[in-house]
Each structure stands twice: as structure tokens, then as C-alpha cells.
Amino acid sequence: MIRGRERFLTQMYVMADFIAIQIAFLLAWFFRFQVLKENLDGVLPFQTYFFWSIIYGFIAIAIGYVLGIYVPKRKKKFAFEMMKVFQIHIFSMFMLLSLLFLFKVVDLSRYLLILYFAFCLIFVVSYRLFVKISLRTIRRKGYNKQFILVIGAGELGRRYYDTLMRNPEFGFQVIGFLDDYVKSFPPELSKYGEIIGTTEQLSEVLENKLVDEVVVALPIRAHNKYRQIVEACEKAGVRTSIIPDFYDILPASPHFDTLGDIPLVNVRDVPLDDAQNRMLKRLFDIVFSICAIIITLPLMILIAIGIKLTSPGPIIFKQERVGLNRRTFQMYKFRSMKHMPESVSNTQWTTANDPRRTKFGTFLRKTSLDELPQFFNVLKGDMSVVGPRPERPYFVDRFKEEIPKYMIKHHVRPGITGWAQVCGLRGDTSIKDRIVHDIFYIENWSFLFDIKIILKTIVNGFVNKNAY
């Protein structure tokens, strides 16, 4: 039976990453100086390039440890791993270029560095994906298992068991339950297996059975038993996890802080609270919005002419919206409705066959072309390319009283497009469903998730039946 420990596996990842980086270098060097037939006169020798590749490998490994990629990832999604790999090689390349500048090594081929960076990403991501898929396949077939003992046969413990059964690729198997009040499951709950003892028998069970992890799923009223349970597990050298009885109010990935020696659980962990994530997203927003403005500038000029010719009033419609940290800003759109007082436009919901729209405006809204000026909002920093759609203060005040967790969307910058929008939640659709999607996006943000949403926006097209 294959039961490789995850600690050994993560150590192997370090070696594999280093080897993949060196293979990437060899392939980049071969392409640059052999396939492209570069004249080698005056070019730095192979040994110099290889020396800096070794340095780059050590830098990448060190940054990998700092960013936490060399930890057990059995319960992590592969998107998390890809994001970490991308960050590691971005930072590593910056450090390598800084060292080259410091040591005045200026004759390295720029094309080789570009190829090197690309091949590093391709090789590292590819082999990690292969390992991930292979391990999941092995675990689905019953190998590479980790054995779990659940303490608590109540609803909390049973829900944990159900979650494991729905995700066999994690490779966890429940060997049984311990409970002080229930001796066995009734026939209708027989799928949960057997209750093999009480919490007082924990030490005996750990001594006689193969257990990799103990999961405590007791109600909060039984907190006085936690210390005894943890001490018994630590004495036996078994990992312990605790499912909080109030887990349903916590996010999918809670974040822990400390105040002195007191641990704190952040009820809402936002990946974009990390400075490096914010910097990456903001840099992407700036580059993307500049490119979008340049590409669509001729179209925006034609739209401006069309608005002027079809209805009196300003070309750009500015409207107050609520953005990051509940701060308001002026959002720009091409005017698609008849000119009217702000008191009216700020408090009325747009509906199908809205009489306020102009004929040209109807076309703009259906094709989402009225939103092109929002790239200037992105450039200013009021918005992001991807994020929850911003709403007017009037409706924010209304929705926050009617919809739980509505205000969480303001933890990040609002976006031109978002996860809710690419899932069809635009226009006069359920606000509750939108918030569910917005919170999912906020809690699970990654750079790759943003790219996925942008691609879905393009693939799905800009015409939407709910856009009016």
C-alpha cells in the first residue's frame, strides 16, 4: 500500500522544482543559440549562463519557502499552487535582474531570459499538475490514504464525513467515531460506519489503530474536553484538527492572527488584503486598461458622435457609486438615456423596455459598449477590471438592510466585469444570488481567477439579454 508522507512529498517538490528550472535553462539556451543560430562570437560562455541559472534556482526555492508553497497541499486547489508558482518566478526574475545589474553582468541575452522565464513556468506548472492529477487518481483508487478518527458523532461530525465522501481525491478515510453519548448509529445512519468508543478511550484507540489525524467535531458546550483530547493526540504523535461549532459563520478559508499570545480568527479573510496580491492586481489593471483604451479609442469616438447626433445632452454620464471601503466615486458611462435630474437617475432601477432609454442607448446597453469609459475609472484607481459591480448609494442603503453580507462586496475594488456577471447575473436579476457569487470571488481571488473571468466575458460575448 502506497502511504508516502506529505512531508517527504514536499521535500521532493523542492528537488523537482530545482531540476525543472535547470532543464528550462538548458532548453532556453538551446533554442536561443542553436535553433535560432545565434552567432556565438562575443557571447558569454555557457558556464556563465549556467552559473546564474543555479543562482536563480536557489532564489526561487528560497522565495517558495517564504510564500508557503512547500507545505502539504492535499486540501488545496491547484489554482492556489499555480498562483504561487507565478508569484515565485516573477519575484525570482526581479531578484536575478537586480543581481545582474549589481554585478554589472549586462551582456546576457534578453531573448534567453524571456525564454527561460516562460519555460520555467511551463515546466514547473506542468509537472506539478501531472503529480496532482496522478495523486488524485491514486487516492480515488484507495491508495495513499490518510486515516481519520472523528471525535463527535453528532451533526458536525457527520457533515465532515459527508464532505470527505464527496471529495475522494483528498485521500482521507474515516476509520470510526468516538462519542460519549451515542453508542451506535441507527439503521438510517449506518453509512457513517461504527462508533468505536468514547473520548476517554482515545489513548487506547490511538495505540491500537493506525490514525494519521484526529478531527474534533464536538459542540461548543463540550469545549472542556478539548485540552484532554489534544494532549492525548500529542502524546501519541497524531495531528489534531478542530472543527469550530460556529464554522457556518466563518469564511471558506479563515485567517488567523495573533494579539500578543492570544490567537484571533478573522471572520472574513480577503486575499487582496495582502500587499503583494494588491500590487499584482493593480499593475494588471493599469496595463490592461491602457491597452483597452488605446484599442477601443476609435470606437469610443464613433460612439460619442452617435450620442451627440441622436439625443441632446452630455456624452458621458457620471453617476455616484459606492466602491472600495464604502467610499463613493463618480463612475463614467456613455449616456444611454434621456438627460434627467440626478435625483431621478440615482433612485430608479433600470427595467426592460425602460422608456428613459434612447434608441442608440438601447444598442449601447445591449452590447455593453456604454461601459467602455469605465476603463478610465480603472486607470484612476476607482475600479478594477474584475470585481463586484458597484451600486448607487441609494440602493446600497436599501440592500444592506435586506440582504445579509451585502456590504462585504466593498472589501475590494468594484469591477467592470465580475464572477456574478459572467454567470448570467446582470440587470434585473437576484441581488442575493449576485452577493453569493461576489463573496465567493472575494474569498477565492487569484490572478488566474481574474483571467478566467475576463476570458469568460470575451467568450460569452458582451450582448446579454438582462442588460437593459
N, C-alpha and C positions, 0 to 999 in steps of 0.2 A: 504494500500500500504506500503510495507516494504521499509523504507528510512533511515536505520541506518547510522549515520555519521561515516566516516572513522576514525575520532579521537577516538570515542568510541571503534571502532573495534580494533585499535592498542593498546588501553589500555587493552582490553580483551586478546590480544595476550600476554601481559606481565604476566597476571594471569595464562593463559593457559600454557605458557612455564614453569612457576614455578611448576605448578601441574604436568605437564608431566615429569619434572625432578625428582620429588619425587616419582612418580609412577615407573619410571625407576629404582630408587634406591631400592624400595620395591621388584620389580621383580628380580633385580640383587642379592639382599640379599637372597631372597627365593631360587633362583637357586643355589647360592654358598653354602648355609648352610643347605638347606633342601633337594633339589633334589639330589645334589651331596653327601649328607650325611656326610658333614664335621664334624669332632669331635669338639665340641664347647669348650672343656677344654682349657683354656689359651687364648681363642679368645676374642677380645674386645667385650663388650656388645653391643646390638642392639642400645641403646641410643647414644653411641659414634659415631657409623656409621651414624645414622640419623642426629646428630648434624652437622657433616661435609657435609652431603648431603644438609642441609639447607644453609650452608655457600656457597657451590658450586652453589646452585640456585641463591643466591643473586649476586655472582660473574658473572654468566652467564647473568643475567638481566643487570647488570651494563655494561658489555662488549657489550651486544646487543645495548644498547643506544649509546655507543661510535662508534660502527660500523654502526649505522644508520638502524638497522632492524625494529625498532619501529616507522616507518614513513608510511604514506599512500603509498600503493604499487599497487593501482588499475592499473597503467600503466606499472608496472614492470613484466618481465617474471619470471616464477617460478624458473628457473635456478639461477637467481640472489639471490633469497631467500635461496635456498639450499646451495649456496656457502657461504652466510653469516652465516647460521646455522653451517656449518662445521668449519668455522674460529672461531666462538664464542666458540664452545666446545673444539677445540684444545687449544686456549688461556686459557680458563677456567680451563682445566685439568692441564696445566702447572702451573697456579697460585695455584690451590689446592695442587699439589705436593710440590710446594715451601713452602706453609704454613705448610703442614705436616712435612716437613724437618725442618722448623724454630722452630716449637713447639715440635720437637722430637717425633712425633707420627709415629713410624716405624713398628707397629705390624698390620697394616691394610692388608687385603688380597689383593694381586696383582691381582688375578683372578677376585675378586669382582670389582676392579677398571676398569678392561678391560670390563667386562660385563656391568658395569654402564655406561661407555663411549659409548659403542655400543648401548645400549638400549635408552640412551638419544638422540642419533642421529636418531634412528629408530622412536621413539615416536614423537619427535618434527617435523621431516620432514613429517611423515605420517599424523599427524593431520592437519598440515599446508596445505598439498596437498589436503586433504579432504575439508578443508574450501575453498581453492582456487577454486576447481572444483565445489563445491556447489554454491559459489557466482557467478561464470561464468554461471552456469546453470540458476540460478535465474535471472541474468541480461539478458540472452538471451530470457527469457520468459517475459521480460518487467518490472521486479521488481527491487528494489534497484537502481533506476535510479538517475543520476545526470543530471540536466538540464543546457544546454549550450546556451548562446547567442553569436552569431558570429557578430563581427563588421567588415564589409567589404564583399560585395557580389561579389568581383572580383574573379580572378582565384585562388588566395591564399586561400580565404575563402571556395571556392567550393572544392578545393583539400582537405582541412581539413575535410569538411563534408564527402567526399568520403571515407577518411581513417576511420572515425568513423563508417560508414555504413559497411565497410569491417571487422570491429572488434566489433561486438555487445557484446562480452563478457566483454568489458570495462565498459559497462553500462552507456554510455553517450547518451543523446538525445538532438538534436538541436531544440530549440523552435522557432527560427527565425533568421533573419539577420537585421542588421542596415546598411544603406548605404546612403551617401549624394547625389549620382549621379544617382543611379538606383532605380526606384520606384517599379518595379516588375520584376520577371523573365519571359523571353519569353517562349512560349509553349514548346520548345525543352529542356528547363532547368527547367521545372515545378517540377521535382523530388526534387529540393532543398527547396521546401516549399515557404514561403512568406517572403517578406521584410516588417517588421512591423514598420519601422520608420527611422529617421536619427540619426546621432550621437548626435545632440542637444536634442533629446528626450530620451537619455539614462537614465537619472534620473527618468523620468516618467515611463519608461518600467520596471526598476528595482523595482519601488514602487508597480506596479500593477501586475507584473508577478513573478512567482516562478523561480528564477535564482540562480544556485549554482556557476557558473563560467562564466566570460566573456572572450572570446578569441578574441584578436585584430589581425585581418588579413588584415591590411591596407598596401598599398605600401609605400616604404620608403619616398616618396615625401610628405606623409601625417603625418610625424613624429611630426609636431607642434600640432596635436590633441591628442597625447598620454597622455600628462600631464592632460588635461581636462578629458579624459576618465578614467584614473587611479584614479584621485581624486573623481570622481562621484562613482566609484565602491567601493572605500574605505569608503566613506561616508555611502554607503548602506550596508557595511559589506560583500561584494561579492568578491571572489577571482578573480584575473586578470592574464591572461597569454597572452604573446605577441609572435606571430609567426614572426620572422625576415624575411624581404623580400628577404634576401640573404641566406635563410636556406639551399638552394640546395648546397652551398659550405661548409656547416658545417657537422660534423660527425653525426651519428645517436644519440649519447649521448654527446652533447657538455659539456665541463667542464669550470666552471667559477673560475677565480682567482681575486685577488684584488691587486692593486698597490696603497698603501695609501688608499684614498677614491674613487679611480677610478676602476670600475669593468672591468675585461678583459675576453673575451671569447676565450678559447683555440680552435683553428680551428681543432686540432686533439688531442682528449683525448685518451690516451693509458692506459688501466687498469694496465698493467705491469710497469707503471711509479711509482705505489705505492710500497713502500718498502716491505710491508707485502706480497703482491702478488708475487713480485720478489723472496722473500725469500722462499715462499712456492713452487714456480715452480722450483727454483734451487735445493732445498732439494729433491724434487721428481726426478729431472733429475739425481742427484748423485746416489740416491738409485736405480733407475731403470736401469741406465747404468751399475752400478756394477753388479747387478743381471743378466743383459743381457750378459755381458762379461763372467761371470762365467758359465752361462748356455750354451753359444754358443762357448766357448773356444775349445772343441774337434772338432767341425765343422770347426772353423777357421783354426785349424791346418791342417785338411784334405784339405781344400781349398788351403792353402799355398803350400802344397805338389803338388796338382793338377796343380797349376800355374807353378811351377818350372819344372814339368815334361812335360808340353805341349808347353811352349814357353820360349825363353831366355829373361832375363830382371829381374827387381826387382819384388818382390811380392806385395809390397804396392805402389800404385800410389798416389803421393801427387800433389795437384793442388791448386793454389791460388784462393780463393773465397772471396766475399765481405760479411761481416757479420754485427753484431750489430754496429750501429752508423757509418756505411760505413767503418769500419776497416777491413783490409784484414787478412786472416788466411790461413793456409795450411790444406785443407780438405783431409782426408785419405779415400782411397777406395782400394779394391783388384783390381789389374791390370787386365783389361779385354780386352785390345787392345795391338797391337804390340808396342814395345818400339819405341818412336819417340821423336823428339825435343819438348820442351815446347812451342816454338813459333807456332808449328802446333796444338798441343792438346788444347791450350788455346784459339784458334780463330776459330775452326771448330765445327759446330753443328753436333751432332750425329744423323744419319738418319737410316731408315730401310735398312737392308742389307748392313750396313756400312762395307766396305772392310777392315777397320783397325782392326776390332774385331777378336779375336782368337776364335776357336770353343768352348773351355772351357769358354772363356769370354762371349760368346753369352748366354750360360746357366746361368752364374752368373748374367748377367744383366736382363735376363728374369725373374729370381726368386728373384731379388733384393739382392742376397747374397753378391754382391760386395760392398754393403753399410755397412756391419757389422762393419768394423773398425771405422766407424763414431761414435760409442759409446765411443771411446777414445776421440774424439773431444768433445763429450758431457761432459765427465769427466773432461777434461781440461777447459771447460767453453767457448769454441769457438762456440758451438752449443747447441741446446736443443733437447729433444726427439721429441717435436712437435713445428712446426713453419714454416714459409715460406721457401721454398728451396733456398739455396744460389746459386748465379750465379757468373760466371767468370767476372773479371773487364772489359774485352773487350766487353762483351755483356751488362753489366750494363751501360757502357758509351753510348752504342748504344740505348738500350731500354729507357733510361731516357729521350732521345730526342724525341722518337717516341710515348711513352705511358704516358699519364698524370698520375700522382700519383704513378709512378713506384717505386720511392725511398722511399715511406712510409714503404715498407716492411722491411727496415733496422732499424725501430724503435724498433724491438725486435730481439732476437737471432734467427738465422735460425734453421730449424729443419730437422730431419731425415725423418719424415713424416709430412704432413700438411693437412689442410682442402681442398686445391685445389687438392692434390694428391688423397685423398680418394673419391673425387668427379669425378675422372677419368681424371684429367688434368695433365698428365705426358708425358714426351718425347716431340715429335714434335706436341704439341697442342697449342691452342691460348694463347699467353702471356697476352693479355688483359683480358681474362676470368680468368686466374690464379691470376692476380693482384686484380680483383674484389673479388675473394674468399680470398686472403691473407689479404686484407683490412678489410673484414668482420670479419675474425678471430682476427685481431689485435684490432679492436674496440669492439669486443664482447667476449674477452678472459675470461674464467673462468676455474677453476681447473676441473670442470665437463666436460667442452667442450674439454679439453685435453684428458680426459679419454675416451670420446665418440670417438674422432679421433683415438686413439690407438686401441680401440675395433673394429672400422670400418676397420682399417688397417689389423687387425688379421682376422676378419670375411671375408673381401673381398679377402683375400689371398695376397701373395706377388708377384704372377705372374700377369703381366699386359701386354696387347697387345701393349701399347705405350712405354714400357720400352725396349729401344734398343740402 
